[in-house]
Amino acid sequence: MRRLRPWSPIQDAPAVLAAFLASDDLHRQPPPIRDLAEARAYLEAIVDEGWAIDDGTPDAPRAVGCVLASERDARHGTAWMSYWLAPAARGRGLASAGLDAASRILLADGLHRLELGARANNPASIAVAERAGYVREGVERERLRYGAERFDVVRLARLATDPAPASDPLPVEEA
């Protein structure tokens, strides 16, 4: 049963560790996750601002990804969105459906503008955002640096006044 649900740091730490060990790309997002303690600490830090993308069943949950809404600003009605998927879960629309579901929750709760950035050399991530109703707004040249290499970042946003995407969001399990 594909769904968006709250994180459970103790239960989900092994799945998060496995996802990060399977993908060098994921280590660019949060602090390094190399063992269960680091995975649990990461989840404890994001438990109030993120959701697990789950591809298991209610009796056997299986976290395969994450959607985060950080830097929430009630005054301006904004949040910074991010997402990741374990390599084995990619290519099935889970990230887009999860991002769309989280976006609908946040916009219904009164936020007006949700923003995100994706490396220009990562068209899959840009496509995830666009399928979830995000619109390209521009490119930040050489915004990120990993090692000696610099990367342009495509900025996208979804407004409360934008039409919702035609695709279905993931169902949401409440805490």
Buried (B, 14 or more C-beta within 10 A) or exposed (E): BBBBBBBBBEEBBEBBBBBBBEBEEBBEBBEEBEEEEBBBBBBEEBBEBBBBBBBBEEEEBBBBBBBBBEEBEEEEBBBBBBBBBBBEBBEEBBBBBBBBBBBBBBBEEEBBBBBBBBBBEBEEBBEBBBBBBBEEEEEBEEBBEEEEEEBBBBBBBBBBEBEEBEEEBBEBBEE
